[in-house]
């Protein structure tokens, strides 16, 4: 999935992607606290698209005025082009990343 998303990004959107939150050593462990992790831990391929946190994250002050809509549109395009690639493949993606989180998570 990573290679497919990277190819879609390089071809269509050319976003600068930071994989900080994918790192198992990230002190905030956001990857493992997110909804998609329950799929990943069972071997279901996922892509963790996350734009990070800011001082108003998950607070009442996190309002629509804080959204960069041009950047949001580019991110949505990346998701679309990645999904388009996946939907048009002859075979489902192979899970090639080992889950390194303990079973207790």
N, C-alpha and C positions, 0 to 999 in steps of 0.2 A: 504494500500500500504506500509506503514511504516513497519508493521510486516512482510510482504512478503519479502521486501528488506532486513530487518534484518536477517530473516531466511536464505535467500540465502547467505548473507555475512558470517554468522556463519557456514554455511555448506561448502561453497566452497572457498571464497576468504580471509576471516579473515582480512579485512582491518580495520584500526582504522578510524572510521567515526566521524567527528565533525559536529554537527548540528547548529553551531553558526549562519550561514546565514539563517536558517529556523526560527529563533526567531523573532517574530513580533517587539520586542524591539531593534533589531539590528539597530544601528544608520545609517548604510549605506542602509538599506531597499533593499538589492540586490534581495531577494526573490520576492518582489513586483515589481521590475523593470525588471525582467527577462521575456522572451517570454512565458514561460510556465504558468505564473500567470493568463493570460487571459483565459486559460482552467480551472484552479483551481477555479477561482472566479465564474465560471458557473457550478460548481459541477462535472467537469470532473476530474477523479482521475489522479494525476501526482506524479512523484517523482522528487525532485529537487536535481540532482547530480551536484555539483559545487565544484571545487577544490580550490577555494579561489582566492585572488588577490595577486599580488607581485609588486615590484617597477616598473616593465616594462609593467604591465597589460594595454592593449589597447594602447600601444605606438609603434612607429616604431622599438624600440629596443627589442620588444617582439618577439624573433626569435626562430626558431625550436631547436636551441641548448639548450634552456631552458627547453625542455620537458624531463621528466623522463619517458622513453618509457616502462620500466618494470612496473612502477606504473600505467601508462596509460593502459597497457594490463590487469592488474588486475581489474582496474575500468571497462573496457569494458566487462570483464568476469562477474562482478557483474551485470551489466546491462543485459547481455545475460541470466544469470541464473534467474534473477528476471522476465524477459520477458517470459522465458520458463515456469516458474511456472504459471504465469498469463494465458498464452496461453493454458495451459493444465488443467485449472480449469473447472468445470461444470457450474459455475456461474460467472458473472462479479463481480469485487470487489465492495464492499459497501462503499460509501462515509461516513466516520465516523469522520471526522475532520471538525469542524465548521469554516467557513471563518470569520476571525476576523478583516478584513480590511474594511474600510468604502467604501460605494458604489461609492464614488467619485473617487476612484483610477482607 
